[in-house]
Amino acid sequence: MDKTRLVGVLEKVAKEYPGNLVDGQIRDIPRIAFNISLVLETAKSKTPSELVICDLGGGIGLFSVGCAAFGFKRIVLADDFNDPVNLREGDRILELHRNYGVEVVSRDVVERGINDLGGDFDIVTTFDSMEHWHHSPKKLFRDVVAALKPDGGRVQADRVVDVVVLRIGHARVATVDTRGCLPR
């Protein structure tokens, strides 16, 4: 992976956010570049242009739109978009994602699942979102397994990883505790 090119792509996209959000997105670039590198490492046999990703709970952040701008084949972003920034900025905040080709799906993924999102995903991701889920994700994780390609995987980097034990069948899981390992 060309990390310099990835950071350049992320900087370009971050500057396209509404003015009041640009600085925060730029500060988040090291974390997002790290998360994208986790995805690329998990799917090491494929190039970005071959990867189909489903990001669960990613919100308006830079990850999904960054993957799209970096040339990933297909990105599905599923979130309830019920965070304060969404309520403050409104739906227009997601236009940036849509303009880069991200398929934006508004729903509570724990409650409604992902069976109807056109599976065959190479990777399903969750970054810093599980701590906001109010119900057991067991059914969702079964949906994730069903939606993954046979050689697919799941990348999870959440603050609660030390209390989460996942057994999701055939899927490879890269679970990362991101506390203290990223630049601030």
Beta strands, then each sheet from edge to edge (+ up, - down):
strand 1: 52-56
strand 2: 74-79
strand 3: 103-106
strand 4: 121-127
strand 5: 148-157
strand 6: 172-176
sheet 1: 3+ 2+ 1+ 4+ 5+ 6+
end
